[in-house]
Amino acid sequence: MKTSKHLSKYLKTKDVTAPVSVTISAVEEQEFQGESKLVVYSSEIDQGLVCAKTVIRDLNSFFSPDNEDTDEWIGKRVVLF
C-alpha cells in the first residue's frame, strides 16, 4: 500500500526535516479560502508547495526575472529546507 494517500496534499514545514533538492514539474494556481495562491509541484515529492509571496519573488528572481512567467520554472531545481 502506498503511504502517499495518507499524507496531506500540500507540504508543511514539518514534512521537510532536512534539505532536499527537487525539480519543479508543474506550477498551478489554486484557491484557498477565497484567495488565489501558486502551488509548485516537484518530480520527487507528491505534495505541492503552497507559495508565499516571498517564495514567489525569489523563484521569479532566479528563474524568470524578465517576464515573471512560471512556465520558465519547469525543470529547474530548488532546495527545500
N, C-alpha and C positions, 0 to 999 in steps of 0.2 A: 504494500500500500504506500502511495506517495504521501509524504508529510505536508507537501505544499498546500493541500486543501484545508489544513488546519491552521495555516498562517494567515495573518492579516493580508489584505490585498495591497497594502501600502507599507513601505519601510518605516520603522520607528527608530529612534536613536538607539534603543536597547538592542535592536537587531544587528547593528554593526559594532561588534566588540573589538575588532582590530581593523586597521586599514585594509581595504580591498580594492583592487583595480578592476574596473568594469568597462565594457564597451557599450556606448549608447546605441540602442537598437530602434527606439521609437520615442517620439515626444507627442503627447496628446493634451488637448485642453479638456478639462473636466470640471463639472460643477460641484462645489462643496458648500452646502448651506447657503445657496444662492450666490456664491462668489466663484468666479472663474479662476482656475489655477492650472498651471502647467505640471504635467506628470511625466517624468523621464523614466523610461524602461531600459533595462540592460539585457544583454545576451546571457549574462552569468547568474542573474538573480530574478526570480519570478515576480517579486514585488516591485511596485513602482515607487519612485521617489517624488513626493509632492514638493514642488519647489517654492521656497520663499523668494521674495523679491531679490534678496542679496544673492542667492544662488543663481537666479536668472541673469542678473547683472554680470556675475562672474563668468558664467558659461558664454554669454554674449561676448564679453571682452576677450575670452580665449579663442572662441571658435567662429564667431561671425560679427566682428567689430564694425564692419562697413554697412551691413544691411539688417542685422538683428533677425536673421532667418533661422529658425530652429532646424530646418532641413539640413543645414550645414553641420549640425551637431552629430548627425547619424554617422556611426562608425568611429567616432572619436572616443578615446579612452580617458577616464577620470578615476580619481581615487576617492573613495568614500571613507570617512573616518569619524 
